[in-house]
Amino acid sequence: MIDFGLLKVLENTVISNIRDNELIEDLDNVYSVLSSQIRYHNSMDKYIEELKYDRLEWTLVHTEIFWNENWNKFEMMDFRYI
């Protein structure tokens, strides 16, 4: 779900004028669970896995957050994965 951009959809949906409090609560719960799992999807392992199987996809691995958290790992590996 994270790879397919559900977090962004939830952000945009919650921002819109939903009036159903139960729906808003459910969406917030889904967002919280997915947000807690984002660490794996921003990990260097996920990026290397995509490279290994030659299937780079536009996911959270390709965000500024990922690069800010992992720039030093690239340097430590002589930039072989860039």
PDB file with one MODEL, atoms N, CA, C and O in Angstrom:
MODEL        1
ATOM      1  N   MET A   1       0.813  -1.190   0.000  1.00  0.00           N
ATOM      2  CA  MET A   1       0.000   0.000   0.000  1.00  0.00           C
ATOM      3  C   MET A   1       0.859   1.257   0.000  1.00  0.00           C
ATOM      4  O   MET A   1       0.542   2.252  -0.653  1.00  0.00           O
ATOM      5  N   ILE A   2       1.946   1.186   0.744  1.00  0.00           N
ATOM      6  CA  ILE A   2       2.844   2.338   0.788  1.00  0.00           C
ATOM      7  C   ILE A   2       3.466   2.568  -0.573  1.00  0.00           C
ATOM      8  O   ILE A   2       3.548   3.702  -1.043  1.00  0.00           O
ATOM      9  N   ASP A   3       3.907   1.488  -1.208  1.00  0.00           N
ATOM     10  CA  ASP A   3       4.553   1.606  -2.516  1.00  0.00           C
ATOM     11  C   ASP A   3       3.630   2.181  -3.576  1.00  0.00           C
ATOM     12  O   ASP A   3       4.096   2.789  -4.540  1.00  0.00           O
ATOM     13  N   PHE A   4       2.334   1.996  -3.410  1.00  0.00           N
ATOM     14  CA  PHE A   4       1.384   2.492  -4.390  1.00  0.00           C
ATOM     15  C   PHE A   4       0.828   3.871  -4.044  1.00  0.00           C
ATOM     16  O   PHE A   4      -0.111   4.348  -4.681  1.00  0.00           O
ATOM     17  N   GLY A   5       1.416   4.505  -3.031  1.00  0.00           N
ATOM     18  CA  GLY A   5       1.079   5.888  -2.743  1.00  0.00           C
ATOM     19  C   GLY A   5      -0.149   6.117  -1.886  1.00  0.00           C
ATOM     20  O   GLY A   5      -0.741   7.196  -1.923  1.00  0.00           O
ATOM     21  N   LEU A   6      -0.539   5.115  -1.115  1.00  0.00           N
ATOM     22  CA  LEU A   6      -1.740   5.267  -0.305  1.00  0.00           C
ATOM     23  C   LEU A   6      -1.587   6.353   0.752  1.00  0.00           C
ATOM     24  O   LEU A   6      -2.568   7.016   1.092  1.00  0.00           O
ATOM     25  N   LEU A   7      -0.389   6.549   1.277  1.00  0.00           N
ATOM     26  CA  LEU A   7      -0.196   7.613   2.264  1.00  0.00           C
ATOM     27  C   LEU A   7      -0.568   8.977   1.687  1.00  0.00           C
ATOM     28  O   LEU A   7      -1.240   9.775   2.340  1.00  0.00           O
ATOM     29  N   LYS A   8      -0.129   9.230   0.475  1.00  0.00           N
ATOM     30  CA  LYS A   8      -0.439  10.515  -0.168  1.00  0.00           C
ATOM     31  C   LYS A   8      -1.942  10.646  -0.407  1.00  0.00           C
ATOM     32  O   LYS A   8      -2.514  11.720  -0.221  1.00  0.00           O
ATOM     33  N   VAL A   9      -2.572   9.559  -0.817  1.00  0.00           N
ATOM     34  CA  VAL A   9      -4.018   9.579  -1.029  1.00  0.00           C
ATOM     35  C   VAL A   9      -4.733   9.888   0.282  1.00  0.00           C
ATOM     36  O   VAL A   9      -5.660  10.696   0.321  1.00  0.00           O
ATOM     37  N   LEU A  10      -4.288   9.233   1.355  1.00  0.00           N
ATOM     38  CA  LEU A  10      -4.913   9.484   2.655  1.00  0.00           C
ATOM     39  C   LEU A  10      -4.693  10.924   3.100  1.00  0.00           C
ATOM     40  O   LEU A  10      -5.607  11.550   3.637  1.00  0.00           O
ATOM     41  N   GLU A  11      -3.508  11.450   2.886  1.00  0.00           N
ATOM     42  CA  GLU A  11      -3.241  12.843   3.238  1.00  0.00           C
ATOM     43  C   GLU A  11      -4.180  13.771   2.483  1.00  0.00           C
ATOM     44  O   GLU A  11      -4.763  14.682   3.070  1.00  0.00           O
ATOM     45  N   ASN A  12      -4.325  13.545   1.206  1.00  0.00           N
ATOM     46  CA  ASN A  12      -5.197  14.392   0.387  1.00  0.00           C
ATOM     47  C   ASN A  12      -6.664  14.214   0.747  1.00  0.00           C
ATOM     48  O   ASN A  12      -7.438  15.170   0.709  1.00  0.00           O
ATOM     49  N   THR A  13      -7.045  12.990   1.095  1.00  0.00           N
ATOM     50  CA  THR A  13      -8.434  12.714   1.437  1.00  0.00           C
ATOM     51  C   THR A  13      -8.805  13.366   2.763  1.00  0.00           C
ATOM     52  O   THR A  13      -9.867  13.974   2.891  1.00  0.00           O
ATOM     53  N   VAL A  14      -7.929  13.235   3.739  1.00  0.00           N
ATOM     54  CA  VAL A  14      -8.207  13.806   5.055  1.00  0.00           C
ATOM     55  C   VAL A  14      -8.231  15.328   4.985  1.00  0.00           C
ATOM     56  O   VAL A  14      -9.000  15.976   5.694  1.00  0.00           O
ATOM     57  N   ILE A  15      -7.401  15.883   4.142  1.00  0.00           N
ATOM     58  CA  ILE A  15      -7.363  17.332   3.973  1.00  0.00           C
ATOM     59  C   ILE A  15      -8.674  17.837   3.378  1.00  0.00           C
ATOM     60  O   ILE A  15      -9.136  18.929   3.708  1.00  0.00           O
ATOM     61  N   SER A  16      -9.262  17.040   2.508  1.00  0.00           N
ATOM     62  CA  SER A  16     -10.526  17.472   1.901  1.00  0.00           C
ATOM     63  C   SER A  16     -11.618  17.520   2.973  1.00  0.00           C
ATOM     64  O   SER A  16     -11.400  17.096   4.108  1.00  0.00           O
ATOM     65  N   ASN A  17     -12.737  18.016   2.621  1.00  0.00           N
ATOM     66  CA  ASN A  17     -13.814  18.267   3.594  1.00  0.00           C
ATOM     67  C   ASN A  17     -14.695  17.046   3.817  1.00  0.00           C
ATOM     68  O   ASN A  17     -15.854  17.033   3.404  1.00  0.00           O
ATOM     69  N   ILE A  18     -14.157  16.028   4.461  1.00  0.00           N
ATOM     70  CA  ILE A  18     -14.961  14.862   4.817  1.00  0.00           C
ATOM     71  C   ILE A  18     -15.704  15.188   6.103  1.00  0.00           C
ATOM     72  O   ILE A  18     -15.123  15.709   7.056  1.00  0.00           O
ATOM     73  N   ARG A  19     -16.973  14.882   6.118  1.00  0.00           N
ATOM     74  CA  ARG A  19     -17.786  15.221   7.277  1.00  0.00           C
ATOM     75  C   ARG A  19     -18.124  14.001   8.143  1.00  0.00           C
ATOM     76  O   ARG A  19     -18.635  14.145   9.253  1.00  0.00           O
ATOM     77  N   ASP A  20     -17.841  12.826   7.639  1.00  0.00           N
ATOM     78  CA  ASP A  20     -18.149  11.593   8.371  1.00  0.00           C
ATOM     79  C   ASP A  20     -17.031  11.323   9.383  1.00  0.00           C
ATOM     80  O   ASP A  20     -15.931  10.918   9.008  1.00  0.00           O
ATOM     81  N   ASN A  21     -17.323  11.550  10.663  1.00  0.00           N
ATOM     82  CA  ASN A  21     -16.301  11.400  11.705  1.00  0.00           C
ATOM     83  C   ASN A  21     -15.773   9.977  11.819  1.00  0.00           C
ATOM     84  O   ASN A  21     -14.590   9.766  12.089  1.00  0.00           O
ATOM     85  N   GLU A  22     -16.640   9.016  11.614  1.00  0.00           N
ATOM     86  CA  GLU A  22     -16.215   7.614  11.684  1.00  0.00           C
ATOM     87  C   GLU A  22     -15.233   7.294  10.550  1.00  0.00           C
ATOM     88  O   GLU A  22     -14.235   6.604  10.762  1.00  0.00           O
ATOM     89  N   LEU A  23     -15.517   7.788   9.377  1.00  0.00           N
ATOM     90  CA  LEU A  23     -14.624   7.591   8.234  1.00  0.00           C
ATOM     91  C   LEU A  23     -13.284   8.281   8.478  1.00  0.00           C
ATOM     92  O   LEU A  23     -12.231   7.713   8.192  1.00  0.00           O
ATOM     93  N   ILE A  24     -13.321   9.485   8.998  1.00  0.00           N
ATOM     94  CA  ILE A  24     -12.086  10.215   9.296  1.00  0.00           C
ATOM     95  C   ILE A  24     -11.250   9.433  10.306  1.00  0.00           C
ATOM     96  O   ILE A  24     -10.034   9.320  10.147  1.00  0.00           O
ATOM     97  N   GLU A  25     -11.886   8.897  11.334  1.00  0.00           N
ATOM     98  CA  GLU A  25     -11.174   8.105  12.342  1.00  0.00           C
ATOM     99  C   GLU A  25     -10.548   6.858  11.722  1.00  0.00           C
ATOM    100  O   GLU A  25      -9.405   6.520  12.030  1.00  0.00           O
ATOM    101  N   ASP A  26     -11.289   6.175  10.853  1.00  0.00           N
ATOM    102  CA  ASP A  26     -10.756   4.990  10.171  1.00  0.00           C
ATOM    103  C   ASP A  26      -9.566   5.344   9.286  1.00  0.00           C
ATOM    104  O   ASP A  26      -8.554   4.643   9.284  1.00  0.00           O
ATOM    105  N   LEU A  27      -9.692   6.426   8.544  1.00  0.00           N
ATOM    106  CA  LEU A  27      -8.595   6.860   7.679  1.00  0.00           C
ATOM    107  C   LEU A  27      -7.367   7.247   8.497  1.00  0.00           C
ATOM    108  O   LEU A  27      -6.239   6.951   8.105  1.00  0.00           O
ATOM    109  N   ASP A  28      -7.582   7.900   9.620  1.00  0.00           N
ATOM    110  CA  ASP A  28      -6.469   8.249  10.508  1.00  0.00           C
ATOM    111  C   ASP A  28      -5.772   7.001  11.034  1.00  0.00           C
ATOM    112  O   ASP A  28      -4.544   6.963  11.121  1.00  0.00           O
ATOM    113  N   ASN A  29      -6.552   5.977  11.383  1.00  0.00           N
ATOM    114  CA  ASN A  29      -5.969   4.726  11.868  1.00  0.00           C
ATOM    115  C   ASN A  29      -5.133   4.047  10.790  1.00  0.00           C
ATOM    116  O   ASN A  29      -4.026   3.584  11.063  1.00  0.00           O
ATOM    117  N   VAL A  30      -5.649   3.987   9.587  1.00  0.00           N
ATOM    118  CA  VAL A  30      -4.899   3.387   8.473  1.00  0.00           C
ATOM    119  C   VAL A  30      -3.624   4.187   8.225  1.00  0.00           C
ATOM    120  O   VAL A  30      -2.551   3.617   8.025  1.00  0.00           O
ATOM    121  N   TYR A  31      -3.751   5.492   8.241  1.00  0.00           N
ATOM    122  CA  TYR A  31      -2.585   6.358   8.031  1.00  0.00           C
ATOM    123  C   TYR A  31      -1.527   6.117   9.110  1.00  0.00           C
ATOM    124  O   TYR A  31      -0.337   6.051   8.803  1.00  0.00           O
ATOM    125  N   SER A  32      -1.946   5.987  10.349  1.00  0.00           N
ATOM    126  CA  SER A  32      -1.008   5.755  11.451  1.00  0.00           C
ATOM    127  C   SER A  32      -0.262   4.437  11.291  1.00  0.00           C
ATOM    128  O   SER A  32       0.950   4.372  11.496  1.00  0.00           O
ATOM    129  N   VAL A  33      -0.983   3.404  10.929  1.00  0.00           N
ATOM    130  CA  VAL A  33      -0.348   2.094  10.747  1.00  0.00           C
ATOM    131  C   VAL A  33       0.649   2.140   9.589  1.00  0.00           C
ATOM    132  O   VAL A  33       1.774   1.656   9.716  1.00  0.00           O
ATOM    133  N   LEU A  34       0.243   2.712   8.481  1.00  0.00           N
ATOM    134  CA  LEU A  34       1.144   2.795   7.332  1.00  0.00           C
ATOM    135  C   LEU A  34       2.349   3.681   7.628  1.00  0.00           C
ATOM    136  O   LEU A  34       3.467   3.367   7.219  1.00  0.00           O
ATOM    137  N   SER A  35       2.131   4.764   8.323  1.00  0.00           N
ATOM    138  CA  SER A  35       3.228   5.672   8.667  1.00  0.00           C
ATOM    139  C   SER A  35       4.263   4.976   9.536  1.00  0.00           C
ATOM    140  O   SER A  35       5.461   5.227   9.407  1.00  0.00           O
ATOM    141  N   SER A  36       3.804   4.110  10.412  1.00  0.00           N
ATOM    142  CA  SER A  36       4.737   3.399  11.285  1.00  0.00           C
ATOM    143  C   SER A  36       5.577   2.390  10.511  1.00  0.00           C
ATOM    144  O   SER A  36       6.654   2.002  10.963  1.00  0.00           O
ATOM    145  N   GLN A  37       5.093   1.968   9.357  1.00  0.00           N
ATOM    146  CA  GLN A  37       5.816   0.992   8.539  1.00  0.00           C
ATOM    147  C   GLN A  37       6.718   1.644   7.496  1.00  0.00           C
ATOM    148  O   GLN A  37       7.407   0.949   6.749  1.00  0.00           O
ATOM    149  N   ILE A  38       6.717   2.936   7.444  1.00  0.00           N
ATOM    150  CA  ILE A  38       7.456   3.642   6.403  1.00  0.00           C
ATOM    151  C   ILE A  38       8.967   3.456   6.535  1.00  0.00           C
ATOM    152  O   ILE A  38       9.681   3.554   5.537  1.00  0.00           O
ATOM    153  N   ARG A  39       9.465   3.193   7.727  1.00  0.00           N
ATOM    154  CA  ARG A  39      10.904   3.004   7.955  1.00  0.00           C
ATOM    155  C   ARG A  39      11.473   1.945   7.019  1.00  0.00           C
ATOM    156  O   ARG A  39      12.511   2.158   6.392  1.00  0.00           O
ATOM    157  N   TYR A  40      10.785   0.789   6.924  1.00  0.00           N
ATOM    158  CA  TYR A  40      11.280  -0.263   6.046  1.00  0.00           C
ATOM    159  C   TYR A  40      11.330   0.223   4.610  1.00  0.00           C
ATOM    160  O   TYR A  40      12.292  -0.044   3.890  1.00  0.00           O
ATOM    161  N   HIS A  41      10.325   0.914   4.206  1.00  0.00           N
ATOM    162  CA  HIS A  41      10.226   1.343   2.822  1.00  0.00           C
ATOM    163  C   HIS A  41      11.190   2.475   2.486  1.00  0.00           C
ATOM    164  O   HIS A  41      11.399   2.782   1.313  1.00  0.00           O
ATOM    165  N   ASN A  42      11.764   3.082   3.484  1.00  0.00           N
ATOM    166  CA  ASN A  42      12.783   4.092   3.255  1.00  0.00           C
ATOM    167  C   ASN A  42      14.179   3.526   3.449  1.00  0.00           C
ATOM    168  O   ASN A  42      15.164   4.263   3.402  1.00  0.00           O
ATOM    169  N   SER A  43      14.265   2.258   3.660  1.00  0.00           N
ATOM    170  CA  SER A  43      15.544   1.673   4.024  1.00  0.00           C
ATOM    171  C   SER A  43      16.437   1.436   2.818  1.00  0.00           C
ATOM    172  O   SER A  43      15.986   1.308   1.680  1.00  0.00           O
ATOM    173  N   MET A  44      17.704   1.385   3.122  1.00  0.00           N
ATOM    174  CA  MET A  44      18.705   1.085   2.107  1.00  0.00           C
ATOM    175  C   MET A  44      18.504  -0.325   1.558  1.00  0.00           C
ATOM    176  O   MET A  44      18.734  -0.566   0.372  1.00  0.00           O
ATOM    177  N   ASP A  45      18.079  -1.253   2.406  1.00  0.00           N
ATOM    178  CA  ASP A  45      17.841  -2.628   1.963  1.00  0.00           C
ATOM    179  C   ASP A  45      16.792  -2.687   0.868  1.00  0.00           C
ATOM    180  O   ASP A  45      16.942  -3.426  -0.105  1.00  0.00           O
ATOM    181  N   LYS A  46      15.748  -1.922   1.024  1.00  0.00           N
ATOM    182  CA  LYS A  46      14.687  -1.884   0.005  1.00  0.00           C
ATOM    183  C   LYS A  46      15.237  -1.346  -1.317  1.00  0.00           C
ATOM    184  O   LYS A  46      14.933  -1.878  -2.385  1.00  0.00           O
ATOM    185  N   TYR A  47      16.032  -0.309  -1.239  1.00  0.00           N
ATOM    186  CA  TYR A  47      16.629   0.277  -2.436  1.00  0.00           C
ATOM    187  C   TYR A  47      17.540  -0.731  -3.142  1.00  0.00           C
ATOM    188  O   TYR A  47      17.458  -0.909  -4.357  1.00  0.00           O
ATOM    189  N   ILE A  48      18.401  -1.382  -2.370  1.00  0.00           N
ATOM    190  CA  ILE A  48      19.331  -2.357  -2.946  1.00  0.00           C
ATOM    191  C   ILE A  48      18.560  -3.534  -3.537  1.00  0.00           C
ATOM    192  O   ILE A  48      18.945  -4.074  -4.574  1.00  0.00           O
ATOM    193  N   GLU A  49      17.477  -3.929  -2.883  1.00  0.00           N
ATOM    194  CA  GLU A  49      16.634  -5.005  -3.404  1.00  0.00           C
ATOM    195  C   GLU A  49      16.048  -4.623  -4.763  1.00  0.00           C
ATOM    196  O   GLU A  49      16.013  -5.445  -5.679  1.00  0.00           O
ATOM    197  N   GLU A  50      15.590  -3.387  -4.893  1.00  0.00           N
ATOM    198  CA  GLU A  50      15.064  -2.926  -6.179  1.00  0.00           C
ATOM    199  C   GLU A  50      16.137  -2.973  -7.256  1.00  0.00           C
ATOM    200  O   GLU A  50      15.874  -3.385  -8.386  1.00  0.00           O
ATOM    201  N   LEU A  51      17.332  -2.554  -6.910  1.00  0.00           N
ATOM    202  CA  LEU A  51      18.425  -2.593  -7.881  1.00  0.00           C
ATOM    203  C   LEU A  51      18.780  -4.028  -8.262  1.00  0.00           C
ATOM    204  O   LEU A  51      18.990  -4.337  -9.435  1.00  0.00           O
ATOM    205  N   LYS A  52      18.842  -4.881  -7.274  1.00  0.00           N
ATOM    206  CA  LYS A  52      19.222  -6.279  -7.483  1.00  0.00           C
ATOM    207  C   LYS A  52      18.294  -6.966  -8.484  1.00  0.00           C
ATOM    208  O   LYS A  52      18.747  -7.717  -9.348  1.00  0.00           O
ATOM    209  N   TYR A  53      17.001  -6.704  -8.361  1.00  0.00           N
ATOM    210  CA  TYR A  53      16.030  -7.350  -9.240  1.00  0.00           C
ATOM    211  C   TYR A  53      15.657  -6.490 -10.438  1.00  0.00           C
ATOM    212  O   TYR A  53      14.701  -6.784 -11.154  1.00  0.00           O
ATOM    213  N   ASP A  54      16.425  -5.421 -10.648  1.00  0.00           N
ATOM    214  CA  ASP A  54      16.237  -4.546 -11.799  1.00  0.00           C
ATOM    215  C   ASP A  54      14.784  -4.086 -11.924  1.00  0.00           C
ATOM    216  O   ASP A  54      14.191  -4.129 -13.002  1.00  0.00           O
ATOM    217  N   ARG A  55      14.233  -3.650 -10.807  1.00  0.00           N
ATOM    218  CA  ARG A  55      12.853  -3.180 -10.819  1.00  0.00           C
ATOM    219  C   ARG A  55      12.710  -1.932  -9.959  1.00  0.00           C
ATOM    220  O   ARG A  55      11.974  -1.911  -8.972  1.00  0.00           O
ATOM    221  N   LEU A  56      13.424  -0.909 -10.359  1.00  0.00           N
ATOM    222  CA  LEU A  56      13.291   0.366  -9.666  1.00  0.00           C
ATOM    223  C   LEU A  56      11.888   0.901  -9.892  1.00  0.00           C
ATOM    224  O   LEU A  56      11.401   0.962 -11.021  1.00  0.00           O
ATOM    225  N   GLU A  57      11.261   1.281  -8.818  1.00  0.00           N
ATOM    226  CA  GLU A  57       9.904   1.806  -8.889  1.00  0.00           C
ATOM    227  C   GLU A  57       9.864   3.130  -8.149  1.00  0.00           C
ATOM    228  O   GLU A  57      10.667   3.364  -7.245  1.00  0.00           O
ATOM    229  N   TRP A  58       8.946   3.985  -8.521  1.00  0.00           N
ATOM    230  CA  TRP A  58       8.820   5.262  -7.851  1.00  0.00           C
ATOM    231  C   TRP A  58       8.087   5.031  -6.539  1.00  0.00           C
ATOM    232  O   TRP A  58       6.858   5.072  -6.471  1.00  0.00           O
ATOM    233  N   THR A  59       8.877   4.788  -5.499  1.00  0.00           N
ATOM    234  CA  THR A  59       8.323   4.523  -4.175  1.00  0.00           C
ATOM    235  C   THR A  59       8.939   5.493  -3.188  1.00  0.00           C
ATOM    236  O   THR A  59       9.643   6.427  -3.573  1.00  0.00           O
ATOM    237  N   LEU A  60       8.672   5.267  -1.923  1.00  0.00           N
ATOM    238  CA  LEU A  60       9.213   6.129  -0.884  1.00  0.00           C
ATOM    239  C   LEU A  60      10.726   6.062  -0.795  1.00  0.00           C
ATOM    240  O   LEU A  60      11.366   6.944  -0.223  1.00  0.00           O
ATOM    241  N   VAL A  61      11.287   5.016  -1.363  1.00  0.00           N
ATOM    242  CA  VAL A  61      12.744   4.921  -1.406  1.00  0.00           C
ATOM    243  C   VAL A  61      13.321   6.080  -2.204  1.00  0.00           C
ATOM    244  O   VAL A  61      14.480   6.449  -2.015  1.00  0.00           O
ATOM    245  N   HIS A  62      12.544   6.638  -3.067  1.00  0.00           N
ATOM    246  CA  HIS A  62      13.041   7.680  -3.957  1.00  0.00           C
ATOM    247  C   HIS A  62      12.622   9.076  -3.504  1.00  0.00           C
ATOM    248  O   HIS A  62      12.413   9.970  -4.325  1.00  0.00           O
ATOM    249  N   THR A  63      12.505   9.250  -2.206  1.00  0.00           N
ATOM    250  CA  THR A  63      12.126  10.552  -1.682  1.00  0.00           C
ATOM    251  C   THR A  63      13.315  11.229  -1.026  1.00  0.00           C
ATOM    252  O   THR A  63      14.354  10.611  -0.792  1.00  0.00           O
ATOM    253  N   GLU A  64      13.148  12.469  -0.744  1.00  0.00           N
ATOM    254  CA  GLU A  64      14.198  13.244  -0.084  1.00  0.00           C
ATOM    255  C   GLU A  64      14.520  12.676   1.297  1.00  0.00           C
ATOM    256  O   GLU A  64      15.669  12.707   1.736  1.00  0.00           O
ATOM    257  N   ILE A  65      13.502  12.159   1.972  1.00  0.00           N
ATOM    258  CA  ILE A  65      13.712  11.562   3.300  1.00  0.00           C
ATOM    259  C   ILE A  65      14.724  10.429   3.214  1.00  0.00           C
ATOM    260  O   ILE A  65      15.661  10.360   4.009  1.00  0.00           O
ATOM    261  N   PHE A  66      14.529   9.542   2.241  1.00  0.00           N
ATOM    262  CA  PHE A  66      15.438   8.408   2.063  1.00  0.00           C
ATOM    263  C   PHE A  66      16.864   8.889   1.827  1.00  0.00           C
ATOM    264  O   PHE A  66      17.796   8.397   2.463  1.00  0.00           O
ATOM    265  N   TRP A  67      17.037   9.826   0.936  1.00  0.00           N
ATOM    266  CA  TRP A  67      18.381  10.283   0.587  1.00  0.00           C
ATOM    267  C   TRP A  67      19.032  11.011   1.759  1.00  0.00           C
ATOM    268  O   TRP A  67      20.235  10.872   1.979  1.00  0.00           O
ATOM    269  N   ASN A  68      18.260  11.779   2.506  1.00  0.00           N
ATOM    270  CA  ASN A  68      18.814  12.462   3.672  1.00  0.00           C
ATOM    271  C   ASN A  68      19.255  11.480   4.752  1.00  0.00           C
ATOM    272  O   ASN A  68      20.252  11.710   5.435  1.00  0.00           O
ATOM    273  N   GLU A  69      18.520  10.398   4.903  1.00  0.00           N
ATOM    274  CA  GLU A  69      18.853   9.407   5.927  1.00  0.00           C
ATOM    275  C   GLU A  69      19.981   8.469   5.499  1.00  0.00           C
ATOM    276  O   GLU A  69      20.650   7.886   6.351  1.00  0.00           O
ATOM    277  N   ASN A  70      20.199   8.316   4.201  1.00  0.00           N
ATOM    278  CA  ASN A  70      21.110   7.273   3.737  1.00  0.00           C
ATOM    279  C   ASN A  70      22.317   7.757   2.945  1.00  0.00           C
ATOM    280  O   ASN A  70      23.097   6.930   2.473  1.00  0.00           O
ATOM    281  N   TRP A  71      22.496   9.037   2.785  1.00  0.00           N
ATOM    282  CA  TRP A  71      23.612   9.522   1.958  1.00  0.00           C
ATOM    283  C   TRP A  71      24.946   8.972   2.448  1.00  0.00           C
ATOM    284  O   TRP A  71      25.818   8.649   1.642  1.00  0.00           O
ATOM    285  N   ASN A  72      25.107   8.866   3.746  1.00  0.00           N
ATOM    286  CA  ASN A  72      26.381   8.385   4.272  1.00  0.00           C
ATOM    287  C   ASN A  72      26.600   6.900   3.992  1.00  0.00           C
ATOM    288  O   ASN A  72      27.742   6.455   3.872  1.00  0.00           O
ATOM    289  N   LYS A  73      25.524   6.136   3.887  1.00  0.00           N
ATOM    290  CA  LYS A  73      25.656   4.713   3.552  1.00  0.00           C
ATOM    291  C   LYS A  73      26.163   4.553   2.119  1.00  0.00           C
ATOM    292  O   LYS A  73      26.971   3.670   1.834  1.00  0.00           O
ATOM    293  N   PHE A  74      25.686   5.407   1.230  1.00  0.00           N
ATOM    294  CA  PHE A  74      26.182   5.368  -0.140  1.00  0.00           C
ATOM    295  C   PHE A  74      27.675   5.651  -0.171  1.00  0.00           C
ATOM    296  O   PHE A  74      28.436   4.982  -0.870  1.00  0.00           O
ATOM    297  N   GLU A  75      28.070   6.636   0.585  1.00  0.00           N
ATOM    298  CA  GLU A  75      29.488   6.994   0.645  1.00  0.00           C
ATOM    299  C   GLU A  75      30.326   5.850   1.201  1.00  0.00           C
ATOM    300  O   GLU A  75      31.410   5.565   0.692  1.00  0.00           O
ATOM    301  N   MET A  76      29.823   5.195   2.247  1.00  0.00           N
ATOM    302  CA  MET A  76      30.545   4.079   2.857  1.00  0.00           C
ATOM    303  C   MET A  76      30.689   2.903   1.884  1.00  0.00           C
ATOM    304  O   MET A  76      31.618   2.106   2.011  1.00  0.00           O
ATOM    305  N   MET A  77      29.789   2.793   0.929  1.00  0.00           N
ATOM    306  CA  MET A  77      29.847   1.698  -0.053  1.00  0.00           C
ATOM    307  C   MET A  77      30.439   2.180  -1.375  1.00  0.00           C
ATOM    308  O   MET A  77      30.165   1.612  -2.432  1.00  0.00           O
ATOM    309  N   ASP A  78      31.247   3.223  -1.305  1.00  0.00           N
ATOM    310  CA  ASP A  78      31.923   3.769  -2.482  1.00  0.00           C
ATOM    311  C   ASP A  78      30.949   4.137  -3.605  1.00  0.00           C
ATOM    312  O   ASP A  78      31.303   4.058  -4.782  1.00  0.00           O
ATOM    313  N   PHE A  79      29.764   4.525  -3.259  1.00  0.00           N
ATOM    314  CA  PHE A  79      28.736   4.988  -4.217  1.00  0.00           C
ATOM    315  C   PHE A  79      28.383   3.967  -5.289  1.00  0.00           C
ATOM    316  O   PHE A  79      27.920   4.337  -6.368  1.00  0.00           O
ATOM    317  N   ARG A  80      28.595   2.692  -5.005  1.00  0.00           N
ATOM    318  CA  ARG A  80      28.332   1.661  -6.016  1.00  0.00           C
ATOM    319  C   ARG A  80      26.845   1.513  -6.354  1.00  0.00           C
ATOM    320  O   ARG A  80      26.506   0.965  -7.403  1.00  0.00           O
ATOM    321  N   TYR A  81      25.961   1.990  -5.485  1.00  0.00           N
ATOM    322  CA  TYR A  81      24.525   1.840  -5.739  1.00  0.00           C
ATOM    323  C   TYR A  81      23.864   3.105  -6.278  1.00  0.00           C
ATOM    324  O   TYR A  81      22.638   3.208  -6.320  1.00  0.00           O
ATOM    325  N   ILE A  82      24.676   4.048  -6.683  1.00  0.00           N
ATOM    326  CA  ILE A  82      24.106   5.257  -7.281  1.00  0.00           C
ATOM    327  C   ILE A  82      24.173   5.145  -8.781  1.00  0.00           C
ATOM    328  O   ILE A  82      23.746   6.057  -9.488  1.00  0.00           O
TER     329      ILE A  82
ENDMDL
END
